Every structure is written in structure tokens, then in C-alpha cells.
């Protein structure tokens, strides 16, 4: 059965911040006059809140037990603005999406709170480039839960064996899509996750626009 749908992760797959996330978090923490928060602490708390409206519950968890007057909503806003305005599309991202959409249904499935991820999509002005954009904050579960990928398939109107998912993280993107029966392409880059043997293919991020169409056509 031929491929009818191609879907993407967002962060570190199609768009990358121009400063590392540790720096962006530190800037937001300083702006909100909050106690220091490490990137690793934030990532762990983020995994606990993939289906929320905003990052406020993430920061509420991180600030619990701290002696501080910092408002989690204020910190969430500061971090959202820092991350969003730092985003830069990978080379020829829009051209890639338009090329794929001429032949396939094209979707986006991104983990995170609604305000955080919708702000990124709006900032990049990418809503018109996709047939569907799904944020796990609006769903019952986040990646790697198969429920998130089932929602994606429903929106695309494609069967798992007709669909390719493109993402960078082994545990969320590759494992989740693979468990849902979807073909997987891992985006790899210097400093990123190791290549996952479960991925059906791997593509260097700076070669994604040039190489992905051919990889998808070969499935």
C-alpha cells in the first residue's frame, strides 16, 4: 500500500531555537525573578504535563517547596516568549512542506501545552502549510502514547501503513509512531539523540528538505 500521509514533529525537527534551551530557560527564570531551574529538571516536569493549556503547571511543580513569590503563570509566559521568538526554521522547511503536500496529506504532531506550541506555529506562520496541526495539550495523551498517533491518523484520514512520521526523539517520536504501526524517519544532527535502530530511515537535519521526499517515495 503506497504512502498517503507524512507527518512531522516540530521542535528540533522542523524548527530550532537560535540559542540553546538552557540559556532560554535561564533568561526566563531571571526575568521572572525565580529560583534557578536546570534544563534536566524542566524536561522531567514537562513530561508530566503534556496535555495542559499552558506551562504554568510545569513551573508550579518545579517551584513547589521553594521559598519564592514567583508566579508560575508569569514564568510560563516569560519562557514561552523566549522560546517562541528564538525559533528558526530549518533550511527550506516551507519548500519541503509544500512539495510534500502536492502529493500527500501533511500533518504536524507536537508535544506540549496548548499555548506554548500554538504560539510557535503562529509565530512561524505554518498553519496554512499543513492539512492538520495537533498539539498534545489539546489531546487525551501525548507522544509516545499511541492515542496521540491515532488522533493524527484520524485527522490525516490515512491508515498507519500509509503514513510516515518524521521526528528526532527516539522515545517520543520513533517509539510512539512505531508502536502505532507508522513508518518512521528519524531526524539526526550533531548533539542530538543517537540513531534509533527502530527507525525505518534516518536523515540528517540539514539535508531534510533535499532527502526526505526520496526517502518517503521509497516506502
GUNUMAR-698746 format. One record per residue (C-alpha): residue number from 1; residue in three letters; x, y, z. Coordinates in nm, 4 decimals. Layout:
<pt lumba="NUM" drenza="ala" u="X" v="Y" w="Z"/>
...
END
This chain:
<pt lumba="1" drenza="unk" u="0.0000" v="0.0000" w="0.0000"/>
<pt lumba="2" drenza="unk" u="0.1511" v="0.3357" w="-0.1022"/>
<pt lumba="3" drenza="unk" u="0.2164" v="0.6270" w="0.1324"/>
<pt lumba="4" drenza="unk" u="-0.0647" v="0.8821" w="0.1536"/>
<pt lumba="5" drenza="unk" u="0.0348" v="1.0869" w="0.4574"/>
<pt lumba="6" drenza="unk" u="0.3511" v="1.2428" w="0.6023"/>
<pt lumba="7" drenza="unk" u="0.3576" v="1.3997" w="0.9484"/>
<pt lumba="8" drenza="unk" u="0.6210" v="1.5823" w="1.1493"/>
<pt lumba="9" drenza="unk" u="0.7348" v="1.6629" w="1.4974"/>
<pt lumba="10" drenza="unk" u="0.8046" v="2.0360" w="1.5402"/>
<pt lumba="11" drenza="unk" u="1.0872" v="2.1166" w="1.7825"/>
<pt lumba="12" drenza="unk" u="1.4381" v="2.0238" w="1.6649"/>
<pt lumba="13" drenza="unk" u="1.2821" v="1.8601" w="1.3583"/>
<pt lumba="14" drenza="unk" u="1.1411" v="2.1490" w="1.1528"/>
<pt lumba="15" drenza="unk" u="1.2468" v="2.4435" w="1.3699"/>
<pt lumba="16" drenza="unk" u="1.5399" v="2.5021" w="1.6034"/>
<pt lumba="17" drenza="unk" u="1.5984" v="2.7791" w="1.8613"/>
<pt lumba="18" drenza="unk" u="1.8854" v="3.0154" w="1.7844"/>
<pt lumba="19" drenza="unk" u="2.0084" v="2.9750" w="2.1430"/>
<pt lumba="20" drenza="unk" u="2.0227" v="2.6574" w="2.3486"/>
<pt lumba="21" drenza="unk" u="1.7214" v="2.5798" w="2.5685"/>
<pt lumba="22" drenza="unk" u="1.9300" v="2.6006" w="2.8875"/>
<pt lumba="23" drenza="unk" u="2.0091" v="2.9637" w="2.8034"/>
<pt lumba="24" drenza="unk" u="1.6480" v="3.0441" w="2.7135"/>
<pt lumba="25" drenza="unk" u="1.5260" v="2.8918" w="3.0399"/>
<pt lumba="26" drenza="unk" u="1.7842" v="3.0850" w="3.2395"/>
<pt lumba="27" drenza="unk" u="1.6751" v="3.4098" w="3.0692"/>
<pt lumba="28" drenza="unk" u="1.3100" v="3.3435" w="3.1566"/>
<pt lumba="29" drenza="unk" u="1.3975" v="3.2495" w="3.5163"/>
<pt lumba="30" drenza="unk" u="1.5947" v="3.5708" w="3.5572"/>
<pt lumba="31" drenza="unk" u="1.3156" v="3.7807" w="3.4041"/>
<pt lumba="32" drenza="unk" u="1.0584" v="3.6275" w="3.6416"/>
<pt lumba="33" drenza="unk" u="1.2968" v="3.6520" w="3.9404"/>
<pt lumba="34" drenza="unk" u="1.2600" v="3.2787" w="4.0040"/>
<pt lumba="35" drenza="unk" u="1.4995" v="3.0341" w="4.1721"/>
<pt lumba="36" drenza="unk" u="1.7416" v="2.8537" w="3.9367"/>
<pt lumba="37" drenza="unk" u="1.5860" v="2.5706" w="3.7328"/>
<pt lumba="38" drenza="unk" u="1.8015" v="2.3279" w="3.5354"/>
<pt lumba="39" drenza="unk" u="1.7108" v="2.2113" w="3.1878"/>
<pt lumba="40" drenza="unk" u="1.7008" v="1.8488" w="3.3060"/>
<pt lumba="41" drenza="unk" u="1.4565" v="1.9377" w="3.5844"/>
<pt lumba="42" drenza="unk" u="1.2376" v="2.1219" w="3.3356"/>
<pt lumba="43" drenza="unk" u="1.2368" v="1.8344" w="3.0835"/>
<pt lumba="44" drenza="unk" u="1.1266" v="1.5873" w="3.3509"/>
<pt lumba="45" drenza="unk" u="0.8441" v="1.8148" w="3.4697"/>
<pt lumba="46" drenza="unk" u="0.7410" v="1.8817" w="3.1087"/>
<pt lumba="47" drenza="unk" u="0.6867" v="1.5088" w="3.0545"/>
<pt lumba="48" drenza="unk" u="0.4347" v="1.5164" w="3.3396"/>
<pt lumba="49" drenza="unk" u="0.2230" v="1.7875" w="3.1728"/>
<pt lumba="50" drenza="unk" u="0.1822" v="1.7101" w="2.8020"/>
<pt lumba="51" drenza="unk" u="-0.1938" v="1.7682" w="2.7937"/>
<pt lumba="52" drenza="unk" u="-0.2253" v="2.1074" w="2.9626"/>
<pt lumba="53" drenza="unk" u="-0.3287" v="2.4519" w="2.8419"/>
<pt lumba="54" drenza="unk" u="-0.0059" v="2.6251" w="2.9444"/>
<pt lumba="55" drenza="unk" u="0.3339" v="2.5638" w="3.1020"/>
<pt lumba="56" drenza="unk" u="0.2111" v="2.7048" w="3.4342"/>
<pt lumba="57" drenza="unk" u="0.1577" v="2.3548" w="3.5876"/>
<pt lumba="58" drenza="unk" u="0.5118" v="2.2627" w="3.4834"/>
<pt lumba="59" drenza="unk" u="0.6581" v="2.5604" w="3.6645"/>
<pt lumba="60" drenza="unk" u="0.4231" v="2.5158" w="3.9599"/>
<pt lumba="61" drenza="unk" u="0.5700" v="2.1669" w="4.0025"/>
<pt lumba="62" drenza="unk" u="0.9246" v="2.2990" w="3.9712"/>
<pt lumba="63" drenza="unk" u="0.8664" v="2.5817" w="4.2206"/>
<pt lumba="64" drenza="unk" u="0.6900" v="2.3632" w="4.4774"/>
<pt lumba="65" drenza="unk" u="0.8835" v="2.3646" w="4.8022"/>
<pt lumba="66" drenza="unk" u="1.0916" v="2.6673" w="4.7002"/>
<pt lumba="67" drenza="unk" u="1.0897" v="2.9870" w="4.9031"/>
<pt lumba="68" drenza="unk" u="0.9767" v="3.2243" w="4.6302"/>
<pt lumba="69" drenza="unk" u="0.6990" v="3.4623" w="4.5333"/>
<pt lumba="70" drenza="unk" u="0.7381" v="3.3802" w="4.1629"/>
<pt lumba="71" drenza="unk" u="0.4081" v="3.3343" w="3.9839"/>
<pt lumba="72" drenza="unk" u="0.4166" v="3.0147" w="3.7700"/>
<pt lumba="73" drenza="unk" u="0.1974" v="3.1877" w="3.5092"/>
<pt lumba="74" drenza="unk" u="0.4439" v="3.4750" w="3.4839"/>
<pt lumba="75" drenza="unk" u="0.7350" v="3.2357" w="3.4446"/>
<pt lumba="76" drenza="unk" u="0.5425" v="3.0330" w="3.1855"/>
<pt lumba="77" drenza="unk" u="0.4770" v="3.3492" w="2.9842"/>
<pt lumba="78" drenza="unk" u="0.8412" v="3.4581" w="3.0006"/>
<pt lumba="79" drenza="unk" u="0.9645" v="3.1189" w="2.8848"/>
<pt lumba="80" drenza="unk" u="0.7023" v="3.0902" w="2.6107"/>
<pt lumba="81" drenza="unk" u="0.8046" v="3.4264" w="2.4674"/>
<pt lumba="82" drenza="unk" u="1.1753" v="3.3435" w="2.4900"/>
<pt lumba="83" drenza="unk" u="1.1424" v="3.0073" w="2.3158"/>
<pt lumba="84" drenza="unk" u="0.8956" v="3.1214" w="2.0511"/>
<pt lumba="85" drenza="unk" u="1.0912" v="3.4232" w="1.9317"/>
<pt lumba="86" drenza="unk" u="1.4151" v="3.2213" w="1.9220"/>
<pt lumba="87" drenza="unk" u="1.2753" v="2.9683" w="1.6708"/>
<pt lumba="88" drenza="unk" u="1.4378" v="2.9433" w="1.3290"/>
<pt lumba="89" drenza="unk" u="1.3074" v="2.7077" w="1.0560"/>
<pt lumba="90" drenza="unk" u="1.5483" v="2.4502" w="0.9195"/>
<pt lumba="91" drenza="unk" u="1.6744" v="2.5290" w="0.5680"/>
<pt lumba="92" drenza="unk" u="1.3981" v="2.5147" w="0.3053"/>
<pt lumba="93" drenza="unk" u="1.1388" v="2.3872" w="0.5543"/>
<pt lumba="94" drenza="unk" u="0.8465" v="2.5622" w="0.3846"/>
<pt lumba="95" drenza="unk" u="0.9560" v="2.4447" w="0.0410"/>
<pt lumba="96" drenza="unk" u="0.9712" v="2.0878" w="0.1744"/>
<pt lumba="97" drenza="unk" u="0.6209" v="2.1061" w="0.3206"/>
<pt lumba="98" drenza="unk" u="0.4750" v="2.2495" w="0.0007"/>
<pt lumba="99" drenza="unk" u="0.6478" v="1.9857" w="-0.2114"/>
<pt lumba="100" drenza="unk" u="0.5188" v="1.7026" w="0.0064"/>
<pt lumba="101" drenza="unk" u="0.1688" v="1.8461" w="0.0242"/>
<pt lumba="102" drenza="unk" u="0.1433" v="1.8330" w="-0.3536"/>
<pt lumba="103" drenza="unk" u="0.1469" v="1.4524" w="-0.3228"/>
<pt lumba="104" drenza="unk" u="0.0482" v="1.3640" w="0.0345"/>
<pt lumba="105" drenza="unk" u="-0.1638" v="1.4683" w="0.3262"/>
<pt lumba="106" drenza="unk" u="0.0751" v="1.6534" w="0.5575"/>
<pt lumba="107" drenza="unk" u="0.0381" v="1.6860" w="0.9350"/>
<pt lumba="108" drenza="unk" u="0.2096" v="1.8102" w="1.2487"/>
<pt lumba="109" drenza="unk" u="0.2015" v="1.6401" w="1.5898"/>
<pt lumba="110" drenza="unk" u="0.3874" v="1.8245" w="1.8632"/>
<pt lumba="111" drenza="unk" u="0.4165" v="1.7524" w="2.2344"/>
<pt lumba="112" drenza="unk" u="0.3407" v="2.0248" w="2.4843"/>
<pt lumba="113" drenza="unk" u="0.0912" v="2.2663" w="2.6353"/>
<pt lumba="114" drenza="unk" u="-0.1522" v="2.4387" w="2.4016"/>
<pt lumba="115" drenza="unk" u="-0.0338" v="2.7980" w="2.4406"/>
<pt lumba="116" drenza="unk" u="0.3334" v="2.7074" w="2.4083"/>
<pt lumba="117" drenza="unk" u="0.3022" v="2.5050" w="2.0893"/>
<pt lumba="118" drenza="unk" u="0.0280" v="2.7083" w="1.9222"/>
<pt lumba="119" drenza="unk" u="0.2387" v="3.0206" w="1.9797"/>
<pt lumba="120" drenza="unk" u="0.5250" v="2.8568" w="1.7886"/>
<pt lumba="121" drenza="unk" u="0.3029" v="2.7532" w="1.4977"/>
<pt lumba="122" drenza="unk" u="0.1530" v="3.1022" w="1.4798"/>
<pt lumba="123" drenza="unk" u="0.4954" v="3.2702" w="1.5040"/>
<pt lumba="124" drenza="unk" u="0.6264" v="3.0590" w="1.2168"/>
<pt lumba="125" drenza="unk" u="0.3006" v="3.1157" w="1.0216"/>
<pt lumba="126" drenza="unk" u="0.2898" v="2.7453" w="0.9366"/>
<pt lumba="127" drenza="unk" u="-0.0766" v="2.6621" w="0.9913"/>
<pt lumba="128" drenza="unk" u="-0.1551" v="2.7009" w="0.6175"/>
<pt lumba="129" drenza="unk" u="0.1238" v="2.4578" w="0.5247"/>
<pt lumba="130" drenza="unk" u="-0.0383" v="2.1581" w="0.6948"/>
<pt lumba="131" drenza="unk" u="-0.3607" v="1.9689" w="0.6490"/>
<pt lumba="132" drenza="unk" u="-0.3738" v="1.9303" w="1.0264"/>
<pt lumba="133" drenza="unk" u="-0.1728" v="2.0586" w="1.3237"/>
<pt lumba="134" drenza="unk" u="-0.2151" v="1.8695" w="1.6505"/>
<pt lumba="135" drenza="unk" u="-0.0837" v="1.9830" w="1.9897"/>
<pt lumba="136" drenza="unk" u="-0.0940" v="1.7199" w="2.2623"/>
<pt lumba="137" drenza="unk" u="-0.2246" v="1.9772" w="2.5075"/>
<pt lumba="138" drenza="unk" u="-0.5498" v="1.9515" w="2.3127"/>
<pt lumba="139" drenza="unk" u="-0.5495" v="1.5696" w="2.3152"/>
<pt lumba="140" drenza="unk" u="-0.6087" v="1.2979" w="2.5726"/>
<pt lumba="141" drenza="unk" u="-0.2437" v="1.1905" w="2.5662"/>
<pt lumba="142" drenza="unk" u="0.0969" v="1.2984" w="2.4399"/>
<pt lumba="143" drenza="unk" u="0.3653" v="1.1188" w="2.2430"/>
<pt lumba="144" drenza="unk" u="0.4657" v="0.8344" w="2.2679"/>
<pt lumba="145" drenza="unk" u="0.1133" v="0.7221" w="2.3641"/>
<pt lumba="146" drenza="unk" u="-0.0485" v="0.5588" w="2.0614"/>
<pt lumba="147" drenza="unk" u="-0.3617" v="0.7633" w="2.1327"/>
<pt lumba="148" drenza="unk" u="-0.1769" v="1.0732" w="2.0113"/>
<pt lumba="149" drenza="unk" u="-0.0794" v="0.8989" w="1.6878"/>
<pt lumba="150" drenza="unk" u="-0.4290" v="0.7567" w="1.6446"/>
<pt lumba="151" drenza="unk" u="-0.5601" v="1.1151" w="1.6615"/>
<pt lumba="152" drenza="unk" u="-0.3079" v="1.2137" w="1.3954"/>
<pt lumba="153" drenza="unk" u="-0.4149" v="0.9290" w="1.1663"/>
<pt lumba="154" drenza="unk" u="-0.7791" v="1.0229" w="1.2126"/>
<pt lumba="155" drenza="unk" u="-0.7098" v="1.3834" w="1.1124"/>
<pt lumba="156" drenza="unk" u="-0.4993" v="1.2811" w="0.8140"/>
<pt lumba="157" drenza="unk" u="-0.7509" v="1.0190" w="0.7049"/>
<pt lumba="158" drenza="unk" u="-0.4747" v="0.7656" w="0.6458"/>
<pt lumba="159" drenza="unk" u="-0.4034" v="0.4147" w="0.7695"/>
<pt lumba="160" drenza="unk" u="-0.0838" v="0.3506" w="0.9705"/>
<pt lumba="161" drenza="unk" u="0.0797" v="0.1620" w="0.6837"/>
<pt lumba="162" drenza="unk" u="0.0067" v="0.4594" w="0.4560"/>
<pt lumba="163" drenza="unk" u="0.1744" v="0.7103" w="0.6878"/>
<pt lumba="164" drenza="unk" u="0.5267" v="0.8291" w="0.7654"/>
<pt lumba="165" drenza="unk" u="0.6200" v="1.0166" w="1.0830"/>
<pt lumba="166" drenza="unk" u="0.9331" v="1.2344" w="1.0931"/>
<pt lumba="167" drenza="unk" u="1.0884" v="1.3300" w="1.4259"/>
<pt lumba="168" drenza="unk" u="1.4093" v="1.3458" w="1.6246"/>
<pt lumba="169" drenza="unk" u="1.3439" v="1.1795" w="1.9612"/>
<pt lumba="170" drenza="unk" u="1.3724" v="0.8015" w="1.9964"/>
<pt lumba="171" drenza="unk" u="1.1368" v="0.7662" w="2.2927"/>
<pt lumba="172" drenza="unk" u="0.8594" v="1.0032" w="2.1872"/>
<pt lumba="173" drenza="unk" u="0.8685" v="1.0166" w="1.8073"/>
<pt lumba="174" drenza="unk" u="1.0191" v="0.6900" w="1.6878"/>
<pt lumba="175" drenza="unk" u="0.8866" v="0.4545" w="1.9563"/>
<pt lumba="176" drenza="unk" u="0.5413" v="0.6140" w="1.9573"/>
<pt lumba="177" drenza="unk" u="0.4941" v="0.6086" w="1.5813"/>
<pt lumba="178" drenza="unk" u="0.6408" v="0.2600" w="1.5513"/>
<pt lumba="179" drenza="unk" u="0.4029" v="0.1268" w="1.8161"/>
<pt lumba="180" drenza="unk" u="0.1156" v="0.2799" w="1.6182"/>
<pt lumba="181" drenza="unk" u="0.2269" v="0.0911" w="1.3050"/>
<pt lumba="182" drenza="unk" u="0.3501" v="0.4057" w="1.1266"/>
<pt lumba="183" drenza="unk" u="0.6702" v="0.4241" w="0.9202"/>
<pt lumba="184" drenza="unk" u="0.9367" v="0.6310" w="1.0971"/>
<pt lumba="185" drenza="unk" u="1.2125" v="0.8647" w="0.9808"/>
<pt lumba="186" drenza="unk" u="1.4499" v="0.9905" w="1.2475"/>
<pt lumba="187" drenza="unk" u="1.5994" v="1.3353" w="1.2026"/>
<pt lumba="188" drenza="unk" u="1.9600" v="1.3309" w="1.3241"/>
<pt lumba="189" drenza="unk" u="2.2029" v="1.6139" w="1.3941"/>
<pt lumba="190" drenza="unk" u="2.5202" v="1.6952" w="1.5862"/>
<pt lumba="191" drenza="unk" u="2.4490" v="1.6939" w="1.9577"/>
<pt lumba="192" drenza="unk" u="2.1112" v="1.5256" w="1.9073"/>
<pt lumba="193" drenza="unk" u="1.9864" v="1.1826" w="2.0127"/>
<pt lumba="194" drenza="unk" u="2.1637" v="0.8704" w="1.8923"/>
<pt lumba="195" drenza="unk" u="2.0277" v="0.6944" w="1.5845"/>
<pt lumba="196" drenza="unk" u="1.7465" v="0.4635" w="1.6864"/>
<pt lumba="197" drenza="unk" u="1.7609" v="0.1147" w="1.5304"/>
<pt lumba="198" drenza="unk" u="1.3791" v="0.1073" w="1.5347"/>
<pt lumba="199" drenza="unk" u="1.3649" v="0.3913" w="1.2795"/>
<pt lumba="200" drenza="unk" u="1.2883" v="0.2823" w="0.9248"/>
<pt lumba="201" drenza="unk" u="1.5224" v="0.5536" w="0.7951"/>
<pt lumba="202" drenza="unk" u="1.7433" v="0.8356" w="0.9232"/>
<pt lumba="203" drenza="unk" u="1.8022" v="1.1734" w="0.7574"/>
<pt lumba="204" drenza="unk" u="2.0478" v="1.4453" w="0.8553"/>
<pt lumba="205" drenza="unk" u="1.8519" v="1.7523" w="0.9601"/>
<pt lumba="206" drenza="unk" u="2.0383" v="1.9896" w="0.7299"/>
<pt lumba="207" drenza="unk" u="1.9580" v="1.7513" w="0.4415"/>
<pt lumba="208" drenza="unk" u="1.5914" v="1.7014" w="0.5290"/>
<pt lumba="209" drenza="unk" u="1.4459" v="1.9191" w="0.2528"/>
<pt lumba="210" drenza="unk" u="1.6691" v="1.7589" w="-0.0103"/>
<pt lumba="211" drenza="unk" u="1.6494" v="1.3943" w="0.1014"/>
<pt lumba="212" drenza="unk" u="1.3113" v="1.3340" w="0.2689"/>
<pt lumba="213" drenza="unk" u="1.0918" v="1.3289" w="-0.0462"/>
<pt lumba="214" drenza="unk" u="1.3022" v="1.0481" w="-0.1901"/>
<pt lumba="215" drenza="unk" u="1.3006" v="0.8565" w="0.1376"/>
<pt lumba="216" drenza="unk" u="0.9207" v="0.8782" w="0.1616"/>
<pt lumba="217" drenza="unk" u="0.8775" v="0.7727" w="-0.2004"/>
<pt lumba="218" drenza="unk" u="1.0842" v="0.4612" w="-0.1336"/>
<pt lumba="219" drenza="unk" u="0.8495" v="0.3246" w="0.1357"/>
END
